[in-house]
Amino acid sequence: MMVESQGPADKHPYHYAWVLGIFHAEVRVKSRNQPFEPIEFLWVRWLEHDQHFRSGWKAKRLPRFSFLPHDHPDAFGFLDPNDVLRGAHLVPAFLHGRTKELLPHSIARRKSENDEDWRYFYANFFVDRDMIMRYRKGDGVGH
């Protein structure tokens, strides 16, 4: 899934994350003795944009991403589902293979993945016309 980028540090307009879990909880602040309130949130594993890889319309290449290493403070997080712009189509970069370096054995990965991650993913913005328009400067949904 993708969310809008907030900072100028990355030239890429979106942040991507792998959804690990969707949660619905009833919570309250105990000290205020208020009733429980429903809250929904996503548990995500963040990907980072490979800024050393030329991509985009001029380069004629899809943007490339990789998972943050497990010891990075922002490798995992919780997200309000309302902040999600849309689902994304991430294509494994098969040429670069898989790695065990980014995350040791963890509940954040399916057993079938054998404690490995794809080293890189490409963000496929040709998935539909709305996605293409998000990547065109000056254009957008509704174009």
Number of C-alpha atoms within 10 A of each C-alpha: 17 19 19 13 14 10 9 8 7 14 10 18 14 17 18 24 25 19 18 17 12 13 12 10 11 10 12 14 10 9 6 7 8 10 10 12 10 9 12 13 15 18 19 20 21 21 21 19 22 17 13 7 13 14 16 15 12 7 10 9 14 18 21 24 25 21 22 18 17 15 10 9 9 12 18 22 14 15 17 11 15 10 10 16 12 12 14 17 16 20 15 19 16 11 9 11 12 16 13 13 12 18 18 13 12 10 9 17 16 12 11 7 10 10 19 19 18 19 19 24 22 19 20 17 19 13 12 9 13 15 18 15 17 16 17 11 8 8 12 14 10 7 9
